[in-house]
Amino acid sequence: MFPTDDVNDFSTNQHVPIQLARYPGLSFDDGNLAILTGHYYFLVHQGLLSRHSPILGSSIEALSSSCSILEGRPVLRLDDVSADQMHFFLCALYDGVSNIPYTKSAFDQIAAVLRLTTRYEVTHIRQDLIDGLLADWPDNLIDWDAREARATVLNSVYRPRETFPHPILVINLCYDISAPQLLPSAFYDLSRSVLSDVVRDAMPECLSEDALMDLLRGREHASRFLSTFIANHLEGRTPAANCIHQNQSLESRKRTCQTAFEAITFEILRDANGVVCQRSSDPLFAMMDSEMMQTTYDSHRPHFRPCEICRSEFSAIVAGARADFWRRLPEWFGIEVSSWS
């Protein structure tokens, strides 16, 4: 720690803390600027900050010759930023962000850097981080399915909260930094939770009232879409025109594919696989599951297997329905995005 009589001119400012210290691990002896955040300061280079951030560059230029001095350097005070947040931000400026893992444990670091790169208009680092987050909160269905696979562990059990940061944290970050492209998938992820879990998991952060209403509206739209899909494409589904069982003499064999779709309908309605895999209230999974039941061998459920012609016809319907569902997410959750695939 450095007492005030060891830091030139700071004893004249009664608003400065009694003791100051360099932040551990990020100060440069050849730096020509001291950034002060609370009790900690960083010795850094004016040129680097000005090159990356026009906002900080203007603040540095505005420092007068009579400004406070710390270890012989002019001081830029940033009282509304914590020392840890500034540390993450400066590390991103000096080292880049390629070494930051996009994991649940690193989300606080990513969020801090994104908030400050947005505030200080460090656009290239901000965009790099948003692009990295798109892998977990994608804007297209192919990447969403890949993301879901990464969160699926042994026995097909789905564990997203162990893999990704909580969607409430992502939603609040997106509103803070104006990154709407991440919001539809984050809202959809959250909409699959039961409402009691949304309230319980929200602490210490919670959704705004407007965001909560958007969540509930989107959840209702998603539920209606799945109900319509079941009613239009599963309930009472007739075999394809070229079904290989159509010419069977026995009525029971002639109804093989129809019976298969009736069994699948029952399974989807009771959400058996969703409960087992911990993916209930997940329309995208339910539609995909209605197809996977037909191709996954299960000696206990052989009646789920229609003929290849009927299965292929239904697969095309599932693919189209899931694409249509994904396309509607921004509208359902009240989000305007420039592109969504």
For each residue, the residues with C-beta under 8 A, 3 or more apart:
1: 19 20 21
2: 6 7 19 20 21 22 71
3: 6 7 18 19
4: 7 10 11 16 18 19 20
5: 11
6: 2 3
7: 2 3 4 10 11 20 69 70 71
8: 69 70 71 72
9: 12 13 68 69
10: 4 7 13 16 20 68 69 70 75
11: 4 5 7
12: 9 68
13: 9 10 16 68
14:
15:
16: 4 10 13 20 68
17: 20 38 39
18: 3 4
19: 1 2 3 4 39
20: 1 2 4 7 10 16 17 36 39 40 41 70
21: 1 2 39 40 41
22: 2 27 40 41 42 43
23: 26 27 40 41 42 83 86 87
24:
25: 87
26: 23 42 87 90 91 94
27: 22 23 31 41 42 43 44
28: 31 43 44 45
29: 43
30: 45
31: 27 28 34 42 43 44 45 73
32: 45 46 73 74
33: 43 44 45 46 49 60 73 74 75 76
34: 31 41 42 43 44 70 71 73 74 75 76
35: 41 42 44 75 76 78 86 90
36: 20 40 41 70 75 76 77 78
37: 40 41 42 77 78 79 81 82 83 85 86
38: 17 79 82 83
39: 17 19 20 21 83
40: 20 21 22 23 36 37 83
41: 20 21 22 23 27 34 35 36 37 70 75
42: 22 23 26 27 31 34 35 37 86 87 90
43: 22 27 28 29 31 33 34 71 73
44: 27 28 31 33 34 35 48 49 90
45: 28 30 31 32 33 48 49
46: 32 33 49 50 60
47: 50 51
48: 44 45 51 52 93 94
49: 33 44 45 46 52 53 56 57 60 93
50: 46 47 53 54 56 57 60 61
51: 47 48 57
52: 48 49 56 93 122 125
53: 49 50 56 57 120 121 122
54: 50 57 58 121
55: 58 59 119 120 121
56: 49 50 52 53 59 60 76 120
57: 49 50 51 53 54 60 61
58: 54 55 61 62
59: 55 56 62 63 76
60: 33 46 49 50 56 57 63 76
61: 50 57 58
62: 58 59
63: 59 60 67 74 76
64: 67
65:
66:
67: 63 64 74 75
68: 9 10 12 13 16 74 75 77
69: 7 8 9 10 72 73 74 75
70: 7 8 10 20 34 36 41 73 75
71: 2 7 8 34 43
72: 8 69
73: 31 32 33 34 43 69 70
74: 32 33 34 63 67 68 69
75: 10 33 34 35 36 41 67 68 69 70
76: 33 34 35 36 56 59 60 63
77: 36 37 68
78: 35 36 37 81 86
79: 37 38
80:
81: 37 78 85 86 89 116
82: 37 38 85 86
83: 23 37 38 39 40 86 87
84: 87 88 112
85: 37 81 82 88 89 112 115 116
86: 23 35 37 42 78 81 82 83 89 90 116
87: 23 25 26 42 83 84 90 91
88: 84 85 91 92 109 112 113 116
89: 81 85 86 92 93 112 113 116 117 120
90: 26 35 42 44 86 87 93 94
91: 26 87 88 94 95
92: 88 89 95 96 97 100 113 117 122 125
93: 48 49 52 89 90 122 125
94: 26 48 90 91
95: 91 92 99
96: 92 99 125
97: 92 100 113 125 128 129 132
98:
99: 95 96
100: 92 97 106 109 110 113 129 132
101: 105 106
102: 106 110 132 133 135 136
103: 106 107
104: 107 162 163 164 165
105: 101
106: 100 101 102 103 109 110
107: 103 104 110 111 165 169
108: 111 112
109: 88 100 106 112 113
110: 100 102 106 107 113 114 129 132 133
111: 107 108 114 115 169 173
112: 84 85 88 89 108 109 115 116
113: 88 89 92 97 100 109 110 116 117 125 129
114: 110 111 117 118 126 129 130 173 177 179
115: 85 111 112 118 119 173 176 177
116: 81 85 86 88 89 112 113 119 120 122
117: 89 92 113 114 120 121 122 123 125 126 129
118: 114 115 121 126 176 177 178
119: 55 115 116
120: 53 55 56 89 116 117
121: 53 54 55 117 118
122: 52 53 92 93 116 117 125 126
123: 117 126 127
124: 127 128
125: 52 92 93 96 97 113 117 122 128 129
126: 114 117 118 122 123 129 130 177
127: 123 124 130 131
128: 97 124 125 131 132
129: 97 100 110 113 114 117 125 126 132 133
130: 114 126 127 133 134 179 181 182
131: 127 128 134
132: 97 100 102 110 128 129 135
133: 102 110 129 130 136 137 170 182
134: 130 131 137 138 139 143 181 182
135: 102 132 138 143 147
136: 102 133 147 164
137: 133 134 147 170 182 185 186 189
138: 134 135 143 144 147 185
139: 134 143 181 182 184 185 337 339 340 341
140: 143 144 326 340 341
141: 144 145 284 322 323 326 341
142: 145 146
143: 134 135 138 139 140 146 147
144: 138 140 141 147 148 185 284 326
145: 141 142 148 149 288
146: 142 143 149 150
147: 135 136 137 138 143 144 150 151 164
148: 144 145 151 152 158 160 285
149: 145 146 152
150: 146 147 163
151: 147 148 158 159 160 162 163 164
152: 148 149 156 157 158 159 277
153: 157 158 159
154: 157
155:
156: 152 276 277
157: 152 153 154 277 278
158: 148 151 152 153 277 278 279
159: 151 152 153 162 163 278
160: 148 151 163 164 189
161: 164 166 201
162: 104 151 159
163: 104 150 151 159 160
164: 104 136 147 151 160 161 167 189
165: 104 107 169 170
166: 161 169 170 201
167: 164 170 171 186 187 189 190
168: 171 172 190 198 201 202 205 206 207
169: 107 111 165 166 172 173 205
170: 133 137 165 166 167 173 174 182 186
171: 167 168 174 175 183 186 187 190 207 211
172: 168 169 175 176 205 207 211
173: 111 114 115 169 170 176 177 179
174: 170 171 177 178 179 180 182 183 186
175: 171 172 178 183 208 211
176: 115 118 172 173
177: 114 115 118 126 173 174
178: 118 174 175
179: 114 130 173 174 182 183
180: 174 183 335 336 337
181: 130 134 139 337 338 339 340
182: 130 133 134 137 139 170 174 179 185 186
183: 171 174 175 179 180 186 187 330 333 335 337
184: 139 187 188 329 330 333 335 337 340
185: 137 138 139 144 182 188 189 329
186: 137 167 170 171 174 182 183 189 190
187: 167 171 183 184 190 191 214 215 218 329 333 335
188: 184 185 191 192 218 222 284 329 333
189: 137 160 164 167 185 186 192
190: 167 168 171 186 187 193 198 215
191: 187 188 215 218 219 222 281 333
192: 188 189 279 280 281 282
193: 190 197 198 201 281
194: 197 198 281
195: 198 199
196: 199 200
197: 193 194 200 201
198: 168 190 193 194 195 201 202 207 215
199: 195 196 202 206
200: 196 197 203
201: 161 166 168 193 197 198
202: 168 198 199 205 206 207
203: 200 206
204:
205: 168 169 172 202
206: 168 199 202 203
207: 168 171 172 198 202 211 212 215
208: 175 211 212
209: 212 213
210: 213 214
211: 171 172 175 207 208 214 215
212: 207 208 209 215 216
213: 209 210 216 217
214: 187 210 211 217 218 333 334 335
215: 187 190 191 198 207 211 212 218 219 333
216: 212 213 219 220
217: 213 214 220 221 332 333 334
218: 187 188 191 214 215 221 222 329 332 333 334
219: 191 215 216 222 223 281
220: 216 217 223 224
221: 217 218 224 225 328 332
222: 188 191 218 219 225 226 283 325 332
223: 219 220 226 227 281 283
224: 220 221 227 228
225: 221 222 228 229 283 325 328
226: 222 223 229 230 283 286 287
227: 223 224 230 231
228: 224 225 231 232
229: 225 226 232 233 234 283 287 321
230: 226 227 233 234 235 265 268 269
231: 227 228 234 235
232: 228 229
233: 229 230 237 314 317 318 321
234: 229 230 231 237 261 264 265 268 290
235: 230 231 265
236:
237: 233 234 258 261 262 265 314
238: 258
239: 243 245 246 257 258 306 307 310
240: 243 257 307 309 310 313
241:
242: 246 309
243: 239 240 246 257 306 307 309 310
244: 307 308 309
245: 239 248 253 254 255 256 257 307
246: 239 242 243 254
247: 254
248: 245 253 254 256
249: 253 254
250: 253 254
251: 254 255
252: 255 256
253: 245 248 249 250 256
254: 245 246 247 248 249 250 251
255: 245 251 252 258 259
256: 245 248 252 253 259 260 306 307
257: 239 240 243 245 260 261 306 307 310
258: 237 238 239 255 261 262
259: 255 256 262 263 303
260: 256 257 263 264 294 303 304 305 306 310
261: 234 237 257 258 264 265 306 310 314
262: 237 258 259 265 266
263: 259 260 266 267 301 303 304
264: 234 260 261 267 268 290 293 294 304
265: 230 234 235 237 261 262 268 269
266: 262 263 269 270
267: 263 264 270 272 273 293 304
268: 230 234 264 265 271 286 289 290
269: 230 265 266
270: 266 267
271: 268 274 275 280 286
272: 267 275 276
273: 267 276 277 279 289 293
274: 271 277 278 279 280 281 282 285 286 289
275: 271 272 278 280
276: 156 272 273
277: 152 156 157 158 273 274 285
278: 157 158 159 274 275
279: 158 192 273 274 282 285
280: 192 271 274 275
281: 191 192 193 194 219 223 274
282: 192 274 279 285 286
283: 222 223 225 226 229 286 287 325
284: 141 144 188 287 288 322 325 326
285: 148 274 277 279 282 288 289
286: 226 268 271 274 282 283 289 290
287: 226 229 283 284 290 291 318 321 322 325
288: 145 284 285 291 292 318 322
289: 268 273 274 285 286 292 293
290: 234 264 268 286 287 293 294 314 318
291: 287 288 294 295 311 314 315 318
292: 288 289 295 296
293: 264 267 273 289 290 296 301 304
294: 260 264 290 291 304 305 306 311 314
295: 291 292 305 311
296: 292 293
297:
298: 301 302 304
299: 302
300:
301: 263 293 298 304
302: 298 299 305
303: 259 260 263
304: 260 263 264 267 293 294 298 301
305: 260 294 295 302 311
306: 239 243 256 257 260 261 294 310 311 314
307: 239 240 243 244 245 256 257 310 311
308: 244 311 312
309: 240 242 243 244 312 313
310: 239 240 243 257 260 261 306 307 313 314
311: 291 294 295 305 306 307 308 314 315
312: 308 309 315 316
313: 240 309 310 316 317
314: 233 237 261 290 291 294 306 310 311 317 318
315: 291 311 312 318 319
316: 312 313 319 320
317: 233 313 314 320 321
318: 233 287 288 290 291 314 315 321 322
319: 315 316 322 323
320: 316 317 323 324
321: 229 233 287 317 318 324 325
322: 141 284 287 288 318 319 325 326
323: 141 319 320 326 327
324: 320 321 327 328
325: 222 225 283 284 287 321 322 328 329
326: 140 141 144 284 322 323 329
327: 323 324 340
328: 221 225 324 325 331 332
329: 184 185 187 188 218 325 326 332 333 335 340
330: 183 184 333 335 336 337 340
331: 328 334 335
332: 217 218 221 222 328 329
333: 183 184 187 188 191 214 215 217 218 329 330
334: 214 217 218 331
335: 180 183 184 187 214 329 330 331
336: 180 330
337: 139 180 181 183 184 330 340
338: 181
339: 139 181
340: 139 140 181 184 327 329 330 337
341: 139 140 141
